[in-house]
Amino acid sequence: MTHRYTSRICGTGSCVPEQPVTNEDVAARFALGRHDVFRVTGIRTRYWSRAHETCSHLAEQAARRALESAGLPGEAMDAIVVSTTSPDRLFPSVACSLQQRLGANHVAAFDCAASCSGFLYALSMAHAFLRSGTFRRCLVVAAEVKSRALHASQPASGMLFGDGAGAAVVTREDAPRSDAPSTRPHHGARGILEIRLYSDGAHRDLITIPAGGSRLPASRRTIHEHRHAIHLRGTAVYRVAVTRLTEALAALLHETGTPLSDVTHVITHQANGRMLRTMAKRLGVRADQMISIIDRVGNTSSASLPMALDWAHRQGKVRPGDLILLGAFGGGLTWGAALVRW
């Protein structure tokens, strides 16, 4: 099917809370060795939100920076999609709070919950809206305050997670027209080229917050048993994540006829340093292709991918024409891959 429109990321933004948290701080809170935290995670510092720094607060800061980067005001947006699994409250959505804060009156606004893969899921929705002609401009934000769900009884998650937000402004573009068939259908085209999304609910209990929903409402017992904290089966998640995400990235390159050598940057969910190194080795990604910021911000769940993209953009590493391979993996289980020409 030939589409009349495509979409392009024209602005990025990100933010972290005010309070940095060192490995010494984490080791003291979770009864861990300071050096063990870095050895296992590859993280040197992360940021945890203070009381006034809510999910919507971080989302607003990242969104405003993305809008400034794109040279557009908030009221120019036609839709706002927010990825989060740590919202201010169950409802209304963070997206509606953000819509009001930005003055984007009466536009479509909703949240997306796909754990650490959420930014790619939200980006795919914006891409579909724009490609169909429904909207002209979409704001996609991923914001997480995971520190509120960390407890000393769960050191596996406690040493990993930080808070932060990342955002992208995505605009509608006329799709290039070509009558010449090609084995590389996106050769030379700019914008979001392809997105592939996956899930496997059979592994839903590998990463979870057991209580707080309709299945197990909050009670004295759930609080006493620390069932509102993130429970993470780290070894099992590591094995499945590396396999599934590596397969998805390789499949997307194969499907689009894109040699890895043509890819300028590989940016994936910043889960932990060891996982990034393993995936890079399995795919054959060169050190200069892989973008990683996990050592300085930790695992910020769905915000990590747009935060890394924004860092690369602001550092001048991403230039027009660059081909970028994106990937993410998270609870659900969910995962996805995307190919973007800057």
C-alpha positions in Angstrom: 0.0 0.0 0.0 1.3 3.5 -0.9 0.9 6.1 1.7 0.4 9.7 0.9 2.2 10.9 4.1 5.0 9.9 6.3 6.3 11.4 9.6 9.5 12.8 10.9 11.0 13.6 14.3 11.8 17.4 14.2 12.6 18.1 17.8 13.7 16.3 21.0 14.0 17.1 24.7 14.7 15.4 28.0 15.1 16.1 31.7 16.1 14.5 35.0 15.1 15.4 38.5 17.2 17.7 40.6 18.6 15.0 43.0 21.5 12.8 41.8 21.8 9.4 43.5 25.3 7.8 43.7 26.1 4.1 43.9 27.1 4.8 47.5 23.6 6.0 48.3 22.1 2.9 46.6 24.4 0.5 48.3 23.5 1.9 51.7 19.7 1.8 51.0 19.7 -1.8 49.6 22.5 -3.4 51.6 24.7 -3.8 48.6 28.4 -3.4 47.8 29.2 -0.1 46.1 31.4 -1.7 43.5 28.8 -4.5 43.0 26.2 -2.0 41.8 28.4 -0.7 39.0 29.7 -4.2 38.1 26.1 -5.6 37.7 24.4 -2.5 36.1 27.1 -0.3 34.5 25.4 2.6 36.3 27.4 5.3 38.2 24.6 7.6 39.1 20.9 8.1 38.6 18.3 10.7 39.6 15.4 10.2 42.0 12.5 12.6 42.2 11.7 14.7 45.2 8.1 15.2 46.4 7.3 18.1 44.1 8.7 16.3 41.0 5.8 14.3 39.7 5.6 12.4 36.4 3.6 15.2 34.8 6.2 17.7 36.0 9.1 15.8 34.3 6.9 15.3 31.2 6.4 19.0 30.9 10.1 19.9 31.2 11.0 17.4 28.5 8.1 18.4 26.3 9.0 22.1 26.5 12.6 21.4 25.4 11.4 19.2 22.5 9.0 22.0 21.4 11.8 24.5 21.6 14.0 22.2 19.6 11.3 21.9 16.9 10.6 25.7 17.0 6.9 25.1 17.7 4.6 26.2 20.5 2.5 23.7 22.5 -0.7 25.0 20.9 0.5 23.8 17.5 0.2 20.2 18.5 -2.8 18.1 17.3 -2.2 15.2 19.7 -0.2 14.3 22.8 0.7 10.7 23.6 2.5 10.0 26.9 4.2 6.7 27.7 4.3 5.9 31.5 3.8 3.2 34.0 4.3 5.5 36.9 1.7 8.2 36.4 0.7 10.9 38.9 -2.5 8.9 39.6 -4.4 6.1 37.9 -6.6 8.7 36.1 -6.9 11.2 34.6 -4.0 10.6 32.3 -0.6 12.3 32.5 -1.3 13.4 28.9 -4.3 15.4 29.9 -2.3 17.1 32.7 0.4 17.9 30.2 -2.1 19.2 27.6 -3.3 21.7 30.2 0.2 22.7 31.2 1.2 23.3 27.6 -1.9 25.2 26.7 -2.6 22.8 23.8 -6.4 23.2 24.3 -8.8 20.5 23.2 -6.3 18.3 21.4 -6.4 14.5 21.7 -4.4 13.4 24.7 -3.9 10.0 26.2 -1.4 7.7 28.0 0.2 4.5 26.7 1.4 1.8 29.1 3.9 -0.7 27.6 6.5 -0.5 30.3 10.1 0.1 29.0 8.9 -0.3 25.4 6.4 2.4 25.8 8.1 5.2 23.8 8.2 3.0 20.7 4.6 2.0 21.2 3.6 5.7 21.6 5.8 6.7 18.6 4.1 4.1 16.5 0.7 5.6 17.3 1.8 9.1 16.4 3.3 7.7 13.2 0.0 6.0 12.3 -2.0 9.2 13.0 0.3 11.3 10.9 0.7 8.8 8.0 -3.1 8.5 7.7 -3.5 12.2 7.6 -5.5 12.4 10.8 -3.1 14.9 12.5 -0.2 17.1 11.4 1.8 17.3 14.5 2.1 15.0 17.5 4.0 15.3 20.8 5.3 12.0 22.1 6.6 11.9 25.7 7.9 9.2 27.9 8.0 10.1 31.6 8.8 7.8 34.6 9.1 8.2 38.3 10.1 4.7 39.2 11.9 5.7 42.4 8.5 5.8 44.2 8.2 2.0 43.6 11.6 1.0 45.0 11.9 -0.8 48.3 14.8 -2.2 50.3 13.3 -5.7 50.0 13.9 -5.6 46.2 17.6 -4.8 45.6 17.5 -6.1 42.0 15.2 -3.3 40.9 16.5 -0.8 43.5 20.0 -0.7 41.9 18.7 -0.1 38.4 16.0 2.4 38.2 16.1 6.2 37.9 13.6 8.9 37.0 13.5 11.0 33.9 11.6 12.0 30.8 12.2 12.2 27.1 10.1 13.7 24.3 9.9 14.1 20.6 7.9 16.3 18.3 6.7 14.3 15.2 5.4 16.1 12.2 3.6 15.0 9.0 5.6 15.0 5.8 4.6 14.3 2.2 5.8 10.8 1.3 8.4 10.7 -1.5 7.0 9.2 -4.7 9.0 6.8 -6.8 8.0 4.6 -9.7 11.2 2.7 -9.7 11.1 -0.7 -7.8 13.9 -1.3 -5.3 15.1 -4.0 -3.0 15.8 -1.2 -0.5 12.4 0.5 -0.3 13.5 3.3 2.1 16.8 4.1 0.4 17.3 7.9 0.7 13.9 8.5 2.4 13.8 10.6 5.6 11.6 10.2 8.6 10.2 7.2 10.5 10.7 4.4 8.1 9.5 1.3 9.9 8.3 0.3 13.4 7.7 -3.2 14.6 6.0 -4.0 17.9 5.8 -7.4 19.8 4.6 -8.8 23.1 4.5 -12.1 25.1 2.1 -12.1 28.0 3.3 -15.6 29.1 6.2 -13.8 30.8 4.1 -11.0 32.4 5.3 -11.8 35.9 9.0 -11.3 35.2 8.7 -7.5 35.8 5.7 -6.4 37.8 4.2 -4.3 40.6 2.0 -7.0 42.1 -0.5 -4.8 44.0 -2.5 -1.6 43.5 -4.8 -2.6 40.7 -8.2 -4.1 40.6 -6.8 -7.6 40.9 -5.1 -6.9 44.2 -6.2 -3.5 45.6 -4.1 -1.7 48.2 -4.6 -3.0 51.7 -2.6 -3.1 55.0 -1.4 -6.6 53.9 -0.1 -5.6 50.5 1.7 -2.6 52.0 3.2 -4.8 54.8 4.4 -7.3 52.2 5.9 -4.6 50.0 3.8 -5.6 47.0 3.6 -2.1 45.7 7.3 -2.2 44.8 8.9 -3.3 41.5 9.6 -7.0 41.6 12.2 -8.0 39.0 13.5 -11.5 38.1 16.7 -10.1 36.7 18.4 -13.2 35.3 15.3 -14.4 33.5 14.5 -10.9 32.1 18.1 -10.6 30.9 18.0 -13.8 28.9 14.7 -13.1 27.3 15.4 -9.5 26.6 18.7 -10.1 24.9 17.3 -12.8 22.7 14.0 -11.1 21.7 15.4 -7.7 21.1 18.4 -8.9 19.2 16.1 -11.0 17.0 13.7 -8.0 16.4 16.5 -5.6 15.4 18.1 -8.1 13.1 14.8 -9.0 11.5 14.0 -5.3 10.8 17.3 -4.8 9.1 16.8 -7.9 7.0 13.2 -7.0 6.1 14.2 -3.5 4.9 17.3 -4.7 3.1 19.5 -2.5 5.4 23.1 -3.6 6.1 24.2 -2.8 9.6 27.1 -1.0 8.1 24.6 1.6 6.8 23.3 2.4 10.3 24.9 5.4 11.9 23.6 4.9 15.4 22.0 2.1 17.4 19.9 3.5 20.3 18.1 1.0 22.5 16.4 1.0 25.9 19.1 1.6 28.5 18.3 -1.4 30.7 21.8 -2.1 32.0 25.3 -1.8 30.8 25.9 -5.6 30.5 22.8 -6.1 28.4 23.8 -3.3 26.0 27.2 -4.8 25.5 25.8 -8.3 25.0 23.3 -7.1 22.4 25.9 -5.1 20.6 28.2 -8.2 20.4 25.5 -10.5 19.1 24.4 -8.0 16.4 27.9 -7.0 15.5 27.4 -3.3 16.4 30.6 -1.3 16.5 31.4 0.7 19.6 31.1 4.0 17.6 27.6 3.0 16.5 26.1 2.3 20.0 24.7 5.3 22.0 24.7 4.7 25.8 23.9 7.1 28.6 23.0 4.5 31.3 26.2 5.2 33.3 25.0 8.7 34.1 21.1 8.3 34.4 20.4 4.7 35.1 17.4 2.7 33.8 14.7 5.3 33.3 12.2 2.7 31.8 10.3 4.0 28.8 12.0 7.4 29.1 15.5 6.0 28.5 15.2 5.6 24.7 14.1 9.2 24.0 16.5 10.5 26.6 19.4 8.8 24.8 18.1 10.1 21.4 17.9 13.6 22.8 21.4 13.4 24.3 22.9 12.2 20.9 21.0 15.0 19.1 22.2 17.7 21.4 25.8 16.4 21.4 25.8 16.9 17.6 26.2 13.2 17.1 23.0 12.9 15.0 23.1 14.7 11.7 20.6 15.0 8.7 20.7 11.8 6.7 21.9 9.6 9.5 20.2 6.2 9.7 19.2 5.3 13.3 18.1 1.9 14.6 16.0 2.0 17.7 15.0 -0.8 20.0 13.3 -1.3 23.4 12.3 -4.1 25.7 10.2 -4.1 28.9 7.6 -5.6 31.2 4.6 -7.3 29.7 6.7 -8.6 28.1 6.8 -6.0 25.3 9.5 -5.1 22.8 10.0 -3.3 19.5 12.3 -2.0 16.9 12.3 1.0 14.6 14.3 2.5 11.7 14.6 6.2 11.4 16.3 8.4 8.8 17.2 11.8 10.5 
